[in-house]
Amino acid sequence: MLHECWQPGLGKMFRGETAKLFLKVMDSVWERGEEEAEAIAAMLKRNGVDAGSSLLELGAGNGRVAIPLARRGYRVTGVEASEVFVADGRRRVEEAGL
């Protein structure tokens, strides 16, 4: 898998029970994703990248930043190696109606 190519063994923390623990941490800072998305959207706008543009987020986690950017009208594709994070992100996308 890709995450094992860039650093062998590191990918184990993003699987199974350990990944579920990381999700709890991510939940505790979920609201910061809105603030980060606001700052990113402002920077993008200053540089001529308006809503409706396509964005790629690598290491998207469970969508903490990607989902708020999508709410602002960006077409966001998130790439994530952790199946646990992807499943949680998909659930959140559905809940957000995106």
Contact map, one row per residue, 1 for C-alpha under 8 A:
11111000000000000000000000000000000000000000000000000000000000000000000000000000000000000000000000
11111100000000000000000000000000000000000000000000000000000000000000000000000000100000000000000000
11111111011000000000000000000000000000000000000000000000000000000000000000000000100000000000000000
11111111111000000000000000000000000000000000000000000000000000000000000000000000000000000000000000
11111111000000000000000000000000000000000000000000000000000000000000000000000000000000000000000000
01111111000000000000000000000000000000000000000000000000000000000000000000000000000000000000000000
00111111111000000000000000000000000000000000000000000000000000000000000000000000000000000000000000
00111111111000000000000000000000000000000000000000000000000000000000000000000000000000000000000000
00010011111100000000000000000000000000000000000000000000000000000000000000000000000000000000000000
00110011111111000000000000000000000000000000000000000000000000000000000000000000000000000000000000
00110011111111100000000000000000000000000000000000000000000000000000000000000000010000000000000000
00000000111111100100000000000000000000000000000000000000000000000000000000000000000000000000000000
00000000011111110110000000000000000000000000000000000000000000000000000000000000000000000000000000
00000000011111110110010000000000000000000000000000000000000000000000000000000000111110000000000000
00000000001111111111000000000000000000000000000000000000000000000000000000000000011100000000000000
00000000000011111111000000000000000000000000000000000000000000000000000000000000000100000000000000
00000000000000111111100000000000000000000000000000000000000000000000000000000000000000000000000000
00000000000111111111110000000000000000000000000000000000000000000000000000000000000000000000000000
00000000000011111111111000000000000000000000000000000000000000000000000000000000010110000000000000
00000000000000111111111100000000000000000000000000000000000000000000000000000000000100000000000000
00000000000000001111111110000000000000000000000000000000000000000000000000000000000000000000000000
00000000000001000111111111000000000000000000000000000000000000000000000000000000000000000000000000
00000000000000000011111111100000000000000000000000000000000001000000000000000000000010000000000000
00000000000000000001111111110000000000000000000000000000000000000000000000000000000000000000000000
00000000000000000000111111111000000000000000000000000000000000000000000000000000000000000000000000
00000000000000000000011111111100000000000000000000000000000000010000000000000000000000000000000000
00000000000000000000001111111100000000000000000000000000000000000000000000000000000000000000000000
00000000000000000000000111111110000000000000000000000000000000000000000000000000000000000000000000
00000000000000000000000011111111100000000000000000000000000000000000000000000000000000000000000000
00000000000000000000000001111111110000000000000000000000000000010000000000000000000000000000000000
00000000000000000000000000011111111000000000000000000000000000000000000000000000000000000000000000
00000000000000000000000000001111111100000000000000000000000000000000000000000000000000000000000000
00000000000000000000000000001111111110000000000000000000000000011001000000000000000000000000000000
00000000000000000000000000000111111111000000000000000000000000011001000000000000000000000000000000
00000000000000000000000000000011111111100000000000000000000000000000000000000000000000000000000000
00000000000000000000000000000001111111110000000000000000000000001000000000000000000000000000000000
00000000000000000000000000000000111111111000000000000000000000001101100000000000000000000000000000
00000000000000000000000000000000011111111100000000000000000000000000100000000000000000000000000000
00000000000000000000000000000000001111111110000000000000000000000000000000000000000000000000000000
00000000000000000000000000000000000111111111000000000000000000000000000000000000000000000000000000
00000000000000000000000000000000000011111111100000000000000000000000100100000000000000000000000000
00000000000000000000000000000000000001111111110000000000000000000000000000000000000000000000000000
00000000000000000000000000000000000000111111111000000000000000000000000000000000000000000000000000
00000000000000000000000000000000000000011111111111000000000000000000000000000000000000000000000000
00000000000000000000000000000000000000001111111111000000000000000000000000000000000000000000000000
00000000000000000000000000000000000000000111111110000000000000000000000000000000000000000000000000
00000000000000000000000000000000000000000011111110000000000000000000000000000000000000000000000000
00000000000000000000000000000000000000000001111111000000000000000000000000000000000000000000000000
00000000000000000000000000000000000000000001111111101000000000000000000000000000000000000000000000
00000000000000000000000000000000000000000001100111111000000000000000000001000000000000000000000000
00000000000000000000000000000000000000000000000011111000000000000000000111100000000000000000000000
00000000000000000000000000000000000000000000000001111100000000000000000011100000000000000000000000
00000000000000000000000000000000000000000000000011111110000000000000000001100000000000000000000000
00000000000000000000000000000000000000000000000000011111000000000000000001111000000000000000000000
00000000000000000000000000000000000000000000000000001111100000000000000001111000000000000000000000
00000000000000000000000000000000000000000000000000000111110000000000000000011110000000000000000000
00000000000000000000000000000000000000000000000000000011111100000100000000011110000000000000000000
00000000000000000000000000000000000000000000000000000001111100000000000000000111000000000000000000
00000000000000000000000000000000000000000000000000000000111110000000000000000111100000000000000000
00000000000000000000000000000000000000000000000000000000111111111100000000000111000000000000000000
00000000000000000000000000000000000000000000000000000000001111110000000000000001010011001000000000
00000000000000000000001000000000000000000000000000000000000111110000000000000000000011111101000000
00000000000000000000000000000000000000000000000000000000000111111110000000000100000000001001100000
00000000000000000000000001000100110000000000000000000000000111111111000000000000000000000000000000
00000000000000000000000000000000110110000000000000000000000100111111100000000000000000000000000000
00000000000000000000000000000000000010000000000000000000100100111111110000011100000000000000000000
00000000000000000000000000000000000000000000000000000000000000111111111000010000000000000000100100
00000000000000000000000000000000110010000000000000000000000000011111111100000000000000000000000000
00000000000000000000000000000000000011001000000000000000000000001111111111010000000000000000000000
00000000000000000000000000000000000000000000000000000000000000000111111111110000000000000000000001
00000000000000000000000000000000000000000000000000000000000000000011111111000000000000000000000001
00000000000000000000000000000000000000001000000000100000000000000001111111000000000000000000000000
00000000000000000000000000000000000000000000000000110000000000000000111111100000000000000000000000
00000000000000000000000000000000000000000000000001111110000000000000111111110000000000000000000000
00000000000000000000000000000000000000000000000000111110000000000000010011111000000000000000000000
00000000000000000000000000000000000000000000000000000111100000000110110001111100000000000000000000
00000000000000000000000000000000000000000000000000000111100000000100000000111110000000000000000000
00000000000000000000000000000000000000000000000000000001111100100100000000011111000000000000000000
00000000000000000000000000000000000000000000000000000001111100000000000000001111100000000000000000
00000000000000000000000000000000000000000000000000000000011110000000000000000111111011000000000000
01100000000001000000000000000000000000000000000000000000001000000000000000000011111001000000000000
00000000001001100010000000000000000000000000000000000000000010000000000000000001111111000000000000
00000000000001100000000000000000000000000000000000000000000000000000000000000001111111100000000000
00000000000001110011000000000000000000000000000000000000000000000000000000000000011111110000000000
00000000000001000010001000000000000000000000000000000000000011000000000000000001011111111000000000
00000000000000000000000000000000000000000000000000000000000011000000000000000001111111111100000000
00000000000000000000000000000000000000000000000000000000000001000000000000000000001111111110000000
00000000000000000000000000000000000000000000000000000000000001000000000000000000000111111111000000
00000000000000000000000000000000000000000000000000000000000011100000000000000000000011111111100000
00000000000000000000000000000000000000000000000000000000000001000000000000000000000001111111110000
00000000000000000000000000000000000000000000000000000000000000000000000000000000000000111111111000
00000000000000000000000000000000000000000000000000000000000001100000000000000000000000011111111100
00000000000000000000000000000000000000000000000000000000000000100010000000000000000000001111111111
00000000000000000000000000000000000000000000000000000000000000000000000000000000000000000111111111
00000000000000000000000000000000000000000000000000000000000000000000000000000000000000000011111111
00000000000000000000000000000000000000000000000000000000000000000010000000000000000000000001111111
00000000000000000000000000000000000000000000000000000000000000000000000000000000000000000000111111
00000000000000000000000000000000000000000000000000000000000000000000011000000000000000000000111111
